[in-house]
């Protein structure tokens, strides 16, 4: 490659480009001489980074005389992670397509522009101290791989700029023996074999400072910075190096170069082949160990090697898998209790008195129910709902109430114990004071053109927009989010209209045999058919809206321009979760709290949109339909996500391998093997969190209607951990390691769900199930003065819970009355608590109704107060940080300060002693001639 000179860059500065308007990475050079990495450790901004780097790498004015990398031949070592000299480690790889090898096209001028930008960018990388080596592809000679190496001086300088914590001395704190250490033999089979994955040595650490380099535990300069830290530093540099100055505007950053096609990819390397250990003695085998002990199906029962995951992929991915593993462990307890409650209902379903009455030919078989829609719906016998009433007995039982209360306590225990576990990981992984390290996003820095006065430091600093501009952006973003939420609500209304319309069709088309002996009619009632089809359509609409809104949410967040990557992800998290909450849960909220609640009565029904008669629930309530909706959405989502996560990257990689089959017999280097893997993307982990949080909502918000939800979630999560591990280890390129202190905005979201779950489950039991009306009947209306039975019983409940309606009282507003299947009956029954025809207050709510309403409200108040009181007590009793962890943090801080202080004193004493000797020597030399 030719040498870059000043004339070429000057030509690029004057070049007119139509496709660069609004680039990420544009900043007026007159306003900001160079991009300064900000820190949160101090309110003072760093001075011009050019001045900081002059002593190490030379001035930026000399950058045009710096040569681009020369081409090197592949040395035939497929597992090598080093340059051809075998000493300089490859910290990052850039891939581009050589313009000189492309076929002639009409875009020759565009290709030349891209080439100049790339050459300028690589020259600036070299001037900033990085070392490059270019190698052509073995399989495709048009591809060029530029390997990037950060020398020791560069790593030290940027480690100080980024406030990276590095080892001072080995940790000498003794670990206390666990109270359960005697039972280690029981859990040993679940542990990772320490002879295969050796435990990491622990160190006391401190933010790196070059002038205190002797204080740090540097045994070997090649291993002092581990590969993850090296990649993170190099990516920080790549994101802030310019490639063009045009019209006083600097353009910079590898992200923009990749998105504009100048580079095809940029990624750190995996360390070996996942299926077998590396044959190169100098290359580690951490990827192989992760695949064997973590991602392989045979390790599905083993605990995760979190320390190795953190070391290989960084703290951000490590904390995700730690959280997912802890959530899965806690689900085991919830699943056991949920299955027990389900079995309780299943075993006692034959003792369900009210279900027996529905199925009895002399009770349910003789009760004629009023039509549930106009014109086409027939009269029908109650016993055709026999099968659904039996299923309802399983879920609508006393065990459901116990399980709802238990889950209210469980979710608090999970959140509190996770905080403790998270605090332990913060200490073990050295992220307690992470906020000092995080740098602004390059996209944010690029727009910092407005000068403001910092209220704290009273010094000038640059921000991307004024206060008024920020208000406008917030208003526009909020409006966009609100529009999409209203769009979801509109789709839910559309589903409701579909349910109302198709129920009439199913009522007319499905068998109308009134004796209920038709097996099809037993299982495929109009309610069941409507519920299943509506749930399936709702699921399809949910997935379509998800795909669209994901792109919209990213566009909105980019426009909002958050400062740091954490701020960016938190902002996107809130937008996406708010949308997903409405999208996934709106249909469930409708069935649970609105369907069948405002229907009027047969002579005076309520109409939706003035046209469609409101839906009614089955005689047993809408609980079974809510269970069906949850099963379809939760199960369908899990199946679709697993198919998407497993098949899509595998098929894409398979296609990629077939595309290079002509060169499959050639030995390919590590960087070329990784290039043909899929790109995870910086938001890849965000979608993994979102998937689990939506599942967490299903498990907690509506668990009173579906006690098997924790079991389904447990099975899914056991597979999810290994699927995520498999795809990261085998199908995706290695992600750029990132630091993370916690799970971010997902923590308050889970806490909000936990609070809301208490309310929703109490209301489901009170208003969706028939538990409260049955209890009111059992304790009040089955015995005198309201009942005729001599003792408390559930006998006669069905007859008592259905009101009478005189068919002759149908009004004209019922829109026609061509009903069928009536026979000689003059009255029909409907699900409500109203006075019968002929009563002075006919069709008004009776005393039973008001008893039930009072009991429901009392139940909600009591259940909420009891659970919230228990939650408050648990939160108070369980501190967020354990006492032992607090002691370790304080002890480490004390020893670290003491170590640095003692070393500083030693240096001062040494210097003072040397100075004293020089003074004594000088005085002696001056006095000796005089004495002589």
ROZA-251571 format. One record per residue (C-alpha): x negated, y negated, z; residue in three letters. Coordinates in steps of 0.001 Angstrom, whole numbers, padded with zeros to 6 digits, always signed. Layout:
// residues N
XYZAla
...
This chain:
// residues 932
+000000+000000+000000Unk
-001277-003464-000882Unk
-002482-005965+001663Unk
+000063-008587+002761Unk
-001136-012162+002179Unk
+000052-015611+003106Unk
+001273-016457-000409Unk
+003696-013529-000456Unk
+005268-014529+002859Unk
+005514-018169+001829Unk
+007307-017036-001291Unk
+009739-015016+000865Unk
+010412-018036+003079Unk
+011605-020034+000049Unk
+013600-017149-001415Unk
+017400-017588-001797Unk
+019514-014619-000714Unk
+023261-014343-001012Unk
+023654-011243+001124Unk
+022039-012485+004328Unk
+024673-014891+005645Unk
+025463-014217+009278Unk
+022715-011606+009732Unk
+022169-010132+013142Unk
+018772-011367+014029Unk
+018986-014912+012652Unk
+017793-017776+014822Unk
+016625-021273+013856Unk
+012873-021325+014270Unk
+012880-025021+015136Unk
+015048-024354+018158Unk
+013381-021130+019322Unk
+009733-020623+018327Unk
+009965-016924+019124Unk
+012303-014476+020775Unk
+011700-014391+024490Unk
+012612-011278+026466Unk
+014705-012453+029413Unk
+014805-010739+032771Unk
+017292-010744+035594Unk
+014533-010582+038184Unk
+013938-014323+038006Unk
+016073-017251+036979Unk
+013099-018744+035118Unk
+012752-017680+031518Unk
+009421-016391+030328Unk
+007437-018915+028338Unk
+006779-018326+024687Unk
+005888-014675+024289Unk
+003382-015662+021608Unk
+001171-017119+024319Unk
+001490-013978+026453Unk
+000378-011727+023613Unk
-002450-013859+022163Unk
-005078-012399+024460Unk
-004066-008858+023546Unk
-003025-008880+019918Unk
-004047-012159+018341Unk
-001870-015049+017185Unk
+001151-014839+014951Unk
-000504-017249+012542Unk
-002924-014469+011617Unk
-000177-011968+010901Unk
-000314-012442+007130Unk
-003882-011102+006974Unk
-002915-007839+008642Unk
-002801-004803+006309Unk
+000140-002454+005979Unk
-000452+001229+006800Unk
-002228+003420+004297Unk
-000723+006715+003142Unk
-001989+009886+004794Unk
-001386+013449+003661Unk
+000542+015843+005878Unk
-002004+017906+007831Unk
+000083+021102+007756Unk
+000883+021180+011481Unk
+004695+021373+011755Unk
+004794+020970+015549Unk
+002313+018110+015798Unk
+003504+014919+017509Unk
+000321+013002+016700Unk
-001256+011056+013896Unk
-003581+012997+011626Unk
-006467+012251+013973Unk
-004762+014415+016623Unk
-005167+011782+019356Unk
-002636+008985+018823Unk
+000861+010072+019823Unk
+003838+009318+017556Unk
+006193+007137+019615Unk
+008681+006270+016872Unk
+009343+007078+013220Unk
+010618+004723+010508Unk
+011907+006157+007224Unk
+012341+004351+003912Unk
+012745+005198+000258Unk
+009817+004151-001910Unk
+011058+001687-004541Unk
+008319+002684-006982Unk
+009650+006268-007100Unk
+013291+005274-007636Unk
+014911+005449-011038Unk
+015231+002150-012890Unk
+018441+000363-011939Unk
+019974-003081-012297Unk
+018938-003776-008705Unk
+015238-004017-009437Unk
+015077-007523-007986Unk
+016908-006415-004851Unk
+014496-003509-004383Unk
+011568-005894-004635Unk
+013069-008138-001959Unk
+013568-005156+000353Unk
+009983-004084-000226Unk
+008651-007527+000717Unk
+010732-007614+003886Unk
+009546-004174+004893Unk
+005907-005042+004232Unk
+006234-008219+006259Unk
+007895-006341+009102Unk
+005191-003667+009202Unk
+002474-006307+009073Unk
+004026-008042+012066Unk
+004236-004731+013904Unk
+000518-004220+013385Unk
-000184-007796+014489Unk
+001802-007149+017652Unk
-000572-004323+018483Unk
+001265-001265+017183Unk
-000531+001247+014975Unk
+001140+002718+011882Unk
+000487+005716+009676Unk
+002530+006459+006550Unk
+003133+009948+005132Unk
+005194+010983+002138Unk
+007942+013554+002513Unk
+007104+017173+001799Unk
+010543+017894+000322Unk
+011350+014562-001344Unk
+008474+012446-002612Unk
+010672+009317-002676Unk
+010886+009312+001137Unk
+008112+007767+003219Unk
+007766+008296+006973Unk
+006019+005519+008899Unk
+004778+006841+012232Unk
+004414+004270+015011Unk
+001963+004501+017908Unk
+001731+002102+020849Unk
-001838+001829+022237Unk
-002560+001587+025933Unk
-002867-002210+025950Unk
+000525-002661+024273Unk
+002223-000251+026656Unk
+000781-002035+029702Unk
+001737-005489+028448Unk
+005328-004603+027630Unk
+005738-002466+030748Unk
+005066-005655+032710Unk
+007443-007703+030541Unk
+010220-005107+030902Unk
+009590-004631+034653Unk
+009254-000879+034249Unk
+008658+000974+037504Unk
+005650+003270+037435Unk
+003972+005596+040003Unk
+001853+004156+042791Unk
+001109+007319+044748Unk
+002688+010755+045307Unk
+005737+010722+047556Unk
+004764+012074+050985Unk
+008259+011916+052523Unk
+009283+015290+053808Unk
+012649+016644+052711Unk
+014887+017771+055524Unk
+016001+021363+055460Unk
+019622+021742+054460Unk
+022108+023191+056919Unk
+023048+025689+054216Unk
+019483+026733+053394Unk
+020161+030180+054826Unk
+022693+030756+052050Unk
+020304+029895+049212Unk
+020170+033540+048221Unk
+023871+033319+047373Unk
+023457+030402+044945Unk
+020060+031422+043600Unk
+021633+033129+040608Unk
+023189+029780+039621Unk
+019920+027837+039869Unk
+017493+027206+037044Unk
+014382+029336+037406Unk
+011693+027027+038816Unk
+008988+029149+037229Unk
+010423+028171+033835Unk
+011422+024555+034515Unk
+009066+023330+037201Unk
+010283+020632+039615Unk
+009077+017123+038873Unk
+006544+015594+041237Unk
+007970+012603+043117Unk
+006128+009287+043413Unk
+006432+005949+045131Unk
+006916+003397+042359Unk
+006767-000359+041762Unk
+007243-002692+038760Unk
+004068-002522+036698Unk
+001610-005423+036755Unk
-001532-005463+034640Unk
-003544-007433+037186Unk
-002810-004706+039754Unk
-003496-001783+037488Unk
-005895-000220+039958Unk
-003060+000135+042478Unk
-001119+002523+040239Unk
-001517+006270+040081Unk
-003345+006525+036758Unk
-004977+009929+036383Unk
-004734+010059+032592Unk
-003882+007126+030340Unk
-002333+009500+027806Unk
+000221+010819+030297Unk
+000749+007797+032567Unk
+003571+006635+030290Unk
+005794+009630+029565Unk
+007247+010042+026042Unk
+010647+008625+027027Unk
+009075+005451+028445Unk
+006800+005081+025424Unk
+009767+005353+023038Unk
+011752+002832+025059Unk
+008900+000306+024958Unk
+008356+000765+021220Unk
+012062+000387+020515Unk
+012041-002841+022533Unk
+009257-004139+020284Unk
+010882-002923+017058Unk
+014108-004707+017985Unk
+012352-008062+018367Unk
+009820-008243+015548Unk
+010685-010565+012650Unk
+010561-009645+008985Unk
+011358-012969+007323Unk
+011543-016713+007896Unk
+013842-018508+005478Unk
+015039-022096+005763Unk
+013735-022381+009315Unk
+015620-019232+010360Unk
+013933-016074+011663Unk
+015331-012673+010731Unk
+014272-009784+012895Unk
+015026-006385+014362Unk
+014972-002770+013247Unk
+018742-002457+013669Unk
+019374-005013+010934Unk
+016770-003437+008669Unk
+018426-000023+009010Unk
+021965-001328+008564Unk
+020941-003243+005413Unk
+019260-000168+003895Unk
+015679-001448+004000Unk
+014900+001483+006287Unk
+016981+004650+006098Unk
+016405+005672+009707Unk
+014483+004880+012887Unk
+014217+007382+015727Unk
+011926+008959+018352Unk
+010852+012560+017815Unk
+011996+015753+019448Unk
+008986+017497+020905Unk
+009353+020921+019265Unk
+011720+023352+017595Unk
+014675+024142+019855Unk
+014750+027853+018991Unk
+011129+028686+019804Unk
+008267+027131+021789Unk
+005688+025015+020027Unk
+002566+026761+018768Unk
+000584+023553+019202Unk
-001026+023579+022646Unk
-000939+019760+022874Unk
+002834+019564+022254Unk
+005300+020103+025114Unk
+008228+022517+024957Unk
+010867+020537+026851Unk
+013412+020716+024031Unk
+013055+024491+023873Unk
+013448+024762+027642Unk
+016573+022584+027561Unk
+018097+024737+024855Unk
+017243+027982+026615Unk
+018225+027026+030165Unk
+020945+024447+029488Unk
+022482+024456+026010Unk
+022482+028188+025250Unk
+025815+030000+025855Unk
+024137+032532+028123Unk
+023315+029719+030579Unk
+026912+028598+030904Unk
+027064+029696+034564Unk
+023841+027950+035584Unk
+023478+024545+037149Unk
+022167+021809+034898Unk
+018438+020924+034991Unk
+019239+017256+035594Unk
+015660+016155+036243Unk
+014483+017578+032920Unk
+017496+016076+031122Unk
+016655+012700+032620Unk
+012987+013054+031747Unk
+013679+014044+028140Unk
+016710+011895+027247Unk
+016502+009089+029798Unk
+018562+008096+032822Unk
+021621+007026+030853Unk
+022256+010491+029436Unk
+021130+012109+032675Unk
+023706+010213+034753Unk
+026464+011197+032300Unk
+025751+014895+032646Unk
+025335+014533+036407Unk
+028778+012916+036621Unk
+030392+015439+034279Unk
+028894+018340+036221Unk
+030051+016908+039557Unk
+033550+016252+038183Unk
+033706+019841+036938Unk
+032632+021208+040319Unk
+035357+019215+042058Unk
+037908+020422+039500Unk
+037247+023969+040688Unk
+038931+023200+044023Unk
+041845+021399+042333Unk
+042273+024261+039866Unk
+042442+026870+042661Unk
+045122+024925+044523Unk
+047001+024209+041291Unk
+047040+027884+040286Unk
+048224+028802+043785Unk
+051121+026331+043506Unk
+051962+027647+040045Unk
+051952+031252+041271Unk
+054137+030220+044190Unk
+056709+028851+041774Unk
+056379+031834+039446Unk
+056874+034392+042218Unk
+059864+032519+043669Unk
+061602+031749+040403Unk
+063921+034738+040869Unk
+064978+033286+044233Unk
+065948+029972+042628Unk
+069638+029700+043542Unk
+070523+026849+041210Unk
+068898+028622+038247Unk
+070909+031735+039020Unk
+074069+029640+038952Unk
+073143+028238+035545Unk
+072599+031738+034162Unk
+075586+033353+035883Unk
+078367+034123+033352Unk
+081077+033199+035856Unk
+079463+029869+036788Unk
+077219+028498+034042Unk
+079054+030583+031468Unk
+082356+028858+032256Unk
+081101+025285+032609Unk
+081774+023359+029386Unk
+079347+020458+028962Unk
+080202+017223+027163Unk
+078550+016528+023780Unk
+075223+014706+024080Unk
+075575+012760+020846Unk
+078346+011370+018656Unk
+080053+012971+015668Unk
+078070+016182+015120Unk
+077253+017409+018624Unk
+079529+020201+019909Unk
+080748+021045+023377Unk
+078463+023647+024845Unk
+078226+026072+027726Unk
+075751+025404+030518Unk
+074326+028913+030455Unk
+072596+028329+027100Unk
+069956+026462+029159Unk
+069313+029565+031252Unk
+065790+030185+029971Unk
+064671+026602+030394Unk
+066117+026527+033917Unk
+064044+029603+034822Unk
+060887+027939+033523Unk
+061779+024768+035370Unk
+061905+026704+038649Unk
+058190+027418+038250Unk
+057174+023762+038032Unk
+059932+022068+040041Unk
+059314+023750+043372Unk
+058103+022894+046857Unk
+054575+023866+045772Unk
+054615+020968+043297Unk
+055200+018504+046127Unk
+052336+019991+048131Unk
+050064+019869+045100Unk
+050904+016218+044340Unk
+049958+015233+047891Unk
+046795+017321+047687Unk
+045726+015686+044401Unk
+046166+012239+045949Unk
+043617+013242+048594Unk
+041422+015175+046137Unk
+040863+012235+043820Unk
+039702+010095+046769Unk
+037305+012799+047934Unk
+035936+013121+044416Unk
+035306+009394+044004Unk
+033766+008937+047450Unk
+031481+011940+047262Unk
+030451+010957+043728Unk
+029345+007553+045035Unk
+027098+009342+047521Unk
+025734+011626+044838Unk
+025177+008641+042563Unk
+023237+006838+045304Unk
+021008+009903+045689Unk
+020318+009938+041949Unk
+019521+006216+042016Unk
+016829+006912+044578Unk
+015512+010090+042965Unk
+015452+008558+039474Unk
+014138+005180+040580Unk
+017013+003007+039387Unk
+017920+001339+042710Unk
+016825-002089+041425Unk
+017494-001509+037750Unk
+019064-004937+037257Unk
+015564-006422+037197Unk
+014693-004523+034035Unk
+017586-005059+031633Unk
+016812-007327+028720Unk
+019256-009281+026511Unk
+020450-007627+023335Unk
+018622-008788+020185Unk
+021994-009710+018675Unk
+022594-012036+021636Unk
+019124-013565+021449Unk
+019575-014217+017747Unk
+022517-016538+018408Unk
+020969-018494+021301Unk
+020942-021889+019606Unk
+022657-024102+022210Unk
+020594-025686+024983Unk
+022180-025929+028439Unk
+020899-026743+031927Unk
+020803-023806+034343Unk
+022734-024783+037478Unk
+020356-022856+039743Unk
+016954-023676+038283Unk
+017928-027040+036716Unk
+015875-026040+033685Unk
+016810-025708+030059Unk
+017930-022354+028736Unk
+019525-021249+025495Unk
+022960-019691+025109Unk
+024801-018535+021969Unk
+027838-020810+022348Unk
+029256-023638+024410Unk
+031884-023242+027139Unk
+034623-024279+024707Unk
+033342-021832+022116Unk
+033337-019065+024697Unk
+036963-019828+025615Unk
+037973-019657+021944Unk
+036246-016295+021518Unk
+037904-014873+024635Unk
+041324-016079+023460Unk
+040880-014569+020003Unk
+039651-011245+021428Unk
+042530-011064+023924Unk
+045035-011810+021139Unk
+043611-009053+018966Unk
+043786-006509+021806Unk
+047363-007557+022631Unk
+048388-007168+018985Unk
+047124-003595+018890Unk
+048817-002720+022166Unk
+052099-004049+020770Unk
+051487-001909+017686Unk
+051231+001170+019908Unk
+054432+000237+021698Unk
+056103-000127+018299Unk
+054952+003390+017371Unk
+056381+004703+020657Unk
+059705+003057+019845Unk
+059534+004725+016450Unk
+059075+008104+018134Unk
+062057+007390+020392Unk
+064221+006562+017350Unk
+063017+009800+015755Unk
+064011+011752+018846Unk
+067458+010193+018869Unk
+067971+010858+015168Unk
+066612+014383+014983Unk
+068511+015493+018086Unk
+071736+014965+016171Unk
+070411+017023+013261Unk
+069243+019877+015488Unk
+072563+019825+017350Unk
+074389+020251+014043Unk
+072040+022774+012407Unk
+071027+025065+015273Unk
+073370+027961+016214Unk
+076488+026854+018025Unk
+077490+030193+019535Unk
+079050+029104+022807Unk
+078501+032387+024638Unk
+074735+031852+024712Unk
+073854+035389+023651Unk
+071999+034406+020477Unk
+068266+034914+021185Unk
+067344+031945+018967Unk
+069757+029735+020824Unk
+068315+030924+024122Unk
+064852+029609+023398Unk
+065304+027030+020630Unk
+067845+024594+021987Unk
+068263+021104+020435Unk
+066409+019629+023398Unk
+063480+022021+023015Unk
+063212+021571+019247Unk
+063370+017784+019585Unk
+060775+017754+022355Unk
+058250+019948+020539Unk
+058469+018187+017158Unk
+058370+014730+018738Unk
+055312+015707+020805Unk
+053487+016967+017714Unk
+054268+013825+015725Unk
+053264+011684+018694Unk
+049935+013504+018893Unk
+049224+012914+015185Unk
+050066+009204+015493Unk
+047849+008932+018583Unk
+044846+010383+016746Unk
+045362+008136+013682Unk
+045635+004990+015795Unk
+042527+006046+017726Unk
+040436+006241+014557Unk
+041560+002801+013417Unk
+041308+001065+016754Unk
+037792+002329+017472Unk
+036507+000277+014545Unk
+038633-002725+015520Unk
+037435-002631+019147Unk
+033788-002608+018039Unk
+034419-005567+015730Unk
+036118-007500+018545Unk
+033287-006771+020996Unk
+030640-007766+018440Unk
+032455-011051+017952Unk
+032594-011540+021714Unk
+028763-011222+021813Unk
+027956-009849+025319Unk
+024487-010625+026679Unk
+023094-007202+027641Unk
+023771-003678+026446Unk
+025500-002931+029765Unk
+027770-005956+029329Unk
+028481-004845+025777Unk
+029442-001329+026783Unk
+031523-002523+029744Unk
+033456-004923+027522Unk
+034035-002243+024901Unk
+034980+000210+027641Unk
+037763-001988+028993Unk
+039175-002638+025511Unk
+039070+000996+024471Unk
+040471+002332+027715Unk
+043321-000185+027769Unk
+044241+000888+024252Unk
+043825+004594+024955Unk
+045831+004288+028165Unk
+048822+002889+026296Unk
+048284+005209+023340Unk
+048038+008498+025233Unk
+050251+007864+028235Unk
+053119+005748+026856Unk
+055126+008746+025623Unk
+054617+010492+028957Unk
+055785+007404+030857Unk
+058873+007232+028635Unk
+059851+010842+029308Unk
+059066+010606+033021Unk
+060704+007305+033916Unk
+063050+006174+031140Unk
+064552+009102+029306Unk
+067966+010103+030686Unk
+067963+007282+033248Unk
+070159+004761+031417Unk
+072688+006817+029454Unk
+076009+005740+030942Unk
+078652+008470+030866Unk
+080505+010241+027995Unk
+083330+007672+027703Unk
+080982+004686+027836Unk
+077499+005700+026594Unk
+074527+003330+026248Unk
+073198+002828+022727Unk
+069555+002225+021775Unk
+069129-000669+019335Unk
+072918-000837+019165Unk
+073014+002255+016950Unk
+071477+005325+018551Unk
+072992+006868+021649Unk
+070434+007116+024432Unk
+068812+010477+025066Unk
+069895+012669+027944Unk
+067814+015161+029865Unk
+068606+018823+030255Unk
+070880+019600+033210Unk
+067707+020449+035151Unk
+066061+017111+034372Unk
+063238+015954+032104Unk
+060406+017555+034070Unk
+060047+020530+031730Unk
+059939+018222+028724Unk
+057216+016153+030392Unk
+055278+019374+030981Unk
+055638+020257+027293Unk
+054442+016801+026229Unk
+051408+016998+028514Unk
+050491+020487+027329Unk
+050627+019541+023646Unk
+048736+016242+023959Unk
+046147+017450+026476Unk
+045579+020789+024760Unk
+045649+019328+021254Unk
+043184+016616+022206Unk
+040774+019126+023751Unk
+040929+021430+020714Unk
+040513+018585+018235Unk
+037574+017056+020115Unk
+035748+020373+020369Unk
+036258+021055+016663Unk
+035048+017562+015860Unk
+032006+017793+018134Unk
+030906+021257+017018Unk
+031895+021676+013391Unk
+031326+018201+011990Unk
+027597+017833+012845Unk
+026944+021513+012092Unk
+028572+021273+008646Unk
+026762+018020+007850Unk
+023400+019536+008798Unk
+024238+022668+006804Unk
+025003+020579+003740Unk
+021779+018661+004270Unk
+019770+021878+004424Unk
+021376+023173+001227Unk
+020509+019855-000412Unk
+016812+020530+000213Unk
+016903+024276-000456Unk
+014376+023913-003269Unk
+011738+023009-000739Unk
+012894+025254+002044Unk
+009831+027487+001760Unk
+007490+024586+002425Unk
+006217+023803+005894Unk
+007866+020572+007022Unk
+006547+018290+009773Unk
+008423+017501+012942Unk
+009454+014014+011760Unk
+011004+015364+008553Unk
+012927+018074+010396Unk
+014355+015452+012757Unk
+015256+013116+009893Unk
+017680+015696+008500Unk
+019537+015896+011826Unk
+022594+013742+012568Unk
+022467+010299+014147Unk
+024059+010149+017591Unk
+024452+006378+017617Unk
+024165+004012+020565Unk
+027872+004428+021342Unk
+027838+008226+021163Unk
+027826+008569+024921Unk
+030625+006021+025226Unk
+033029+008341+023404Unk
+032046+011242+025638Unk
+032933+009196+028725Unk
+036179+008011+027161Unk
+037255+011563+026376Unk
+036672+012663+029968Unk
+038348+009627+031533Unk
+041486+010171+029440Unk
+041483+013770+030647Unk
+040999+012518+034219Unk
+044162+010454+033752Unk
+046163+013479+032622Unk
+044873+015496+035574Unk
+045819+012870+038142Unk
+048659+010686+036815Unk
+051132+013436+035853Unk
+049876+016413+037813Unk
+053191+016692+039713Unk
+054775+017982+036516Unk
+051944+020305+035469Unk
+049898+021944+038267Unk
+047849+023897+035692Unk
+046321+020683+034304Unk
+043196+020939+036540Unk
+042651+024523+035372Unk
+042816+023506+031702Unk
+040494+020591+032435Unk
+038061+022897+034269Unk
+037856+025349+031371Unk
+037490+022512+028880Unk
+034736+020809+030912Unk
+032693+023982+031340Unk
+032690+024252+027555Unk
+032268+020489+027113Unk
+029011+020401+029078Unk
+027455+023140+026972Unk
+028873+021797+023687Unk
+027457+018345+024409Unk
+024146+019909+025428Unk
+024077+022072+022301Unk
+024793+019274+019859Unk
+022303+016869+021495Unk
+019589+019493+021594Unk
+020109+021122+018192Unk
+022226+018952+015877Unk
+021298+015348+016669Unk
+018175+013294+016512Unk
+016683+012362+019838Unk
+018344+009254+021216Unk
+016305+006283+022352Unk
+015943+006776+026130Unk
+017755+004133+028162Unk
+017912+003274+031830Unk
+021220+003393+033702Unk
+021967+002905+037377Unk
+025499+004302+037411Unk
+028371+005202+035100Unk
+029222+001534+034632Unk
+032783+000327+034113Unk
+034121+003881+034230Unk
+033851+003871+038039Unk
+036404+001068+038654Unk
+038602+002541+035921Unk
+038732+005860+037783Unk
+039481+004056+041027Unk
+042373+002250+039329Unk
+043704+005543+037969Unk
+043463+007090+041437Unk
+045573+004291+042942Unk
+048133+004459+040144Unk
+048307+008270+040356Unk
+049848+008131+043835Unk
+052695+005960+042538Unk
+053313+007955+039355Unk
+053374+011337+041094Unk
+055689+010066+043828Unk
+058042+008669+041189Unk
+057889+011855+039100Unk
+058971+013915+042100Unk
+061626+011348+043029Unk
+063105+010430+039644Unk
+062023+013048+037079Unk
+062431+016267+039023Unk
+065588+017390+040829Unk
+063843+018064+044123Unk
+065348+015113+046030Unk
+068964+015727+044887Unk
+068585+019390+045842Unk
+067208+018511+049288Unk
+070040+016000+049851Unk
+072563+018671+048921Unk
+070892+021278+051121Unk
+070711+019112+054245Unk
+073873+016994+053855Unk
+076360+018073+051202Unk
+076311+021855+051571Unk
+077784+021651+055093Unk
+080638+019663+056640Unk
+081718+016904+056462Unk
+080823+016771+052741Unk
+080535+020511+052048Unk
+082492+023670+052820Unk
+079639+026071+053659Unk
+079166+027048+057327Unk
+075345+026889+057041Unk
+072692+025120+054974Unk
+072522+026635+051501Unk
+071834+025835+047859Unk
+074929+027697+046680Unk
+077308+025435+044790Unk
+074597+022903+043926Unk
+075159+023053+040168Unk
+078888+022490+040466Unk
+078272+019606+042895Unk
+075643+017909+040696Unk
+077829+017822+037543Unk
+080629+015304+037221Unk
+083988+015763+035423Unk
+085151+013815+032387Unk
+088629+013788+030878Unk
+088305+014340+027131Unk
+091398+012232+026540Unk
+089510+009243+027963Unk
+087057+009010+025085Unk
+087072+005437+023835Unk
+086816+004206+020308Unk
+083269+002990+020958Unk
+082142+006604+021078Unk
+082117+006279+017266Unk
+084366+009157+016286Unk
+085335+012355+018027Unk
+085177+015298+015619Unk
+083835+017587+018353Unk
+083880+021367+018010Unk
+083814+024316+020377Unk
+086301+022896+022870Unk
+088942+025627+022959Unk
+091696+025067+025530Unk
+089598+022925+027875Unk
+090762+019402+028709Unk
+087703+018344+030702Unk
+083958+018617+030250Unk
+081030+018158+032610Unk
+078010+015858+032454Unk
+074905+015323+034566Unk
+075628+012495+037000Unk
+077137+011745+040404Unk
+080456+010016+039635Unk
+084052+010243+040853Unk
+086324+012491+038739Unk
+089155+011231+036521Unk
+092283+010351+038491Unk
+090293+009071+041462Unk
+090942+005431+042456Unk
+087300+004705+041504Unk
+087088+007107+038582Unk
+083765+007256+036820Unk
+082127+005085+039485Unk
+079100+006385+041365Unk
+080118+008477+044378Unk
+078653+008743+047875Unk
+076313+011559+046809Unk
+074654+009201+044314Unk
+073878+006594+046976Unk
+072548+009235+049365Unk
+070233+010446+046599Unk
+069028+006932+045721Unk
+068279+006182+049379Unk
+066431+009488+049759Unk
+064367+008837+046610Unk
+063300+005391+047750Unk
+062505+006663+051239Unk
+060478+009532+049779Unk
+058422+007200+047557Unk
+057681+004827+050441Unk
+056744+007612+052864Unk
+054621+009557+050361Unk
+052745+006468+049175Unk
+052042+005214+052693Unk
+050892+008612+053910Unk
+048557+009201+050964Unk
+047227+005636+050912Unk
+046549+005851+054656Unk
+044636+009094+054186Unk
+042749+007601+051219Unk
+041790+004537+053267Unk
+040602+006682+056158Unk
+038552+008922+053849Unk
+037006+005901+052112Unk
+036095+004420+055473Unk
+034779+007663+056930Unk
+032575+008538+053950Unk
+029925+005835+053320Unk
+028898+005185+049735Unk
+025250+005805+050573Unk
+024308+008562+052976Unk
+022165+007783+056006Unk
+019306+009941+054758Unk
+019280+008182+051380Unk
+019262+004758+053047Unk
+016319+005849+055174Unk
+014439+007097+052123Unk
+015008+003839+050244Unk
+013847+001720+053196Unk
+010890+004003+053849Unk
+009782+003896+050218Unk
+010115+000112+050067Unk
+008098-000241+053259Unk
+005340+002108+052117Unk
+005212+000521+048679Unk
+004822-002982+050092Unk
+002289-001756+052611Unk
+000297+000026+049912Unk
+000236-002996+047625Unk
-000571-005338+050517Unk
-003403-003144+051793Unk
-004907-002816+048335Unk
-004656-006581+047886Unk
-006383-007150+051232Unk
-009118-004684+050298Unk
-009746-006542+047059Unk
-009844-009891+048882Unk
-012155-008517+051554Unk
-014403-007050+048927Unk
-014479-010311+047005Unk
-015017-012353+050177Unk
-017825-010053+051267Unk
-019495-010375+047894Unk
-019087-014157+048046Unk
-020520-014272+051596Unk
-023550-012300+050479Unk
-024113-014729+047615Unk
-023806-017697+049989Unk
-026248-016187+052470Unk
-028643-015396+049659Unk
-028367-018928+048265Unk
-028902-020501+051681Unk
-031866-018222+052327Unk
-033395-019143+048982Unk
-032966-022840+049735Unk
-034350-022734+053297Unk
-037327-020453+052676Unk
-039463-023071+050796Unk
-038820-025662+053459Unk
-039845-023299+056257Unk
-042977-022352+054415Unk
